[in-house]
């Protein structure tokens, strides 16, 4: 796998696309990670840089943190503050 090839030993529980798992913004992968570690939603945050990441966090009922970057729709924030303000309006 790509994770094994390029990131061996860096992740405790890598989760990626596989048969039977819906892709983001479905919360499947996020919920699998929470279950694996026995973590409660209120003890976790979802960090992302796209509209899809925000929706994934909302679908998983997690607090989300946006990082500066471009979204899948091509929207780009010039500063981290712009991104945070956008996410606040999205009610993350």
C-alpha positions in Angstrom: 0.0 0.0 0.0 1.0 3.6 -0.4 1.0 4.2 3.3 3.3 1.2 3.9 5.6 2.3 1.1 6.0 6.0 1.9 5.0 6.4 5.5 6.0 3.1 7.2 5.9 3.4 11.0 4.5 7.0 11.0 0.8 6.1 11.7 -0.6 3.9 14.4 -3.8 3.0 12.5 -3.9 4.2 8.8 -7.3 4.1 7.2 -7.9 4.7 3.5 -10.2 3.8 0.7 -11.2 0.2 0.6 -14.1 -1.8 -0.7 -17.2 -1.4 1.3 -16.2 1.9 2.9 -17.8 5.1 1.6 -15.5 8.0 0.8 -15.6 11.4 2.5 -17.8 13.2 3.4 -19.3 10.0 4.8 -17.9 9.5 8.3 -17.1 5.8 7.9 -13.3 6.1 8.1 -13.4 8.6 10.9 -15.7 6.4 13.0 -13.5 3.4 12.3 -10.5 5.2 13.8 -12.5 6.4 16.8 -13.7 2.8 17.4 -10.2 1.4 17.0 -8.8 3.7 19.7 -11.8 3.6 21.9 -12.1 7.4 21.6 -15.3 9.3 22.2 -16.4 11.9 19.7 -16.2 14.7 22.3 -12.5 13.8 22.8 -11.5 14.1 19.2 -11.1 16.8 16.5 -11.1 16.5 12.8 -8.4 18.6 11.0 -8.9 19.4 7.3 -8.3 21.9 4.6 -11.3 21.4 2.3 -15.1 21.7 2.1 -15.3 17.9 2.1 -13.3 17.7 5.3 -15.6 20.2 7.0 -18.6 18.1 5.9 -16.9 14.9 7.0 -16.5 16.4 10.5 -20.1 17.5 10.6 -21.3 14.1 9.5 -19.2 12.4 12.2 -20.4 15.0 14.8 -16.9 16.0 15.5 -15.3 19.4 16.2 -13.3 20.4 13.2 -10.3 22.6 12.8 -9.5 24.1 9.4 -6.0 24.7 8.1 -5.0 27.1 5.4 -5.4 25.6 2.0 -7.6 25.2 -1.1 -10.8 23.3 -1.1 -12.0 20.8 -3.6 -14.2 23.5 -5.1 -11.1 25.6 -5.8 -11.9 28.2 -3.1 -8.7 29.4 -1.6 -8.3 31.3 1.6 -5.5 33.9 1.8 -5.1 33.7 5.5 -5.8 31.2 8.2 -8.3 33.7 9.8 -10.3 33.7 6.6 -10.5 29.9 6.7 -11.5 30.0 10.4 -14.2 32.6 9.7 -15.6 30.5 6.9 -15.6 27.4 9.0 -17.4 29.2 11.8 -20.1 30.2 9.4 -20.4 26.5 8.5 -21.0 25.8 12.3 -18.2 23.3 12.8 
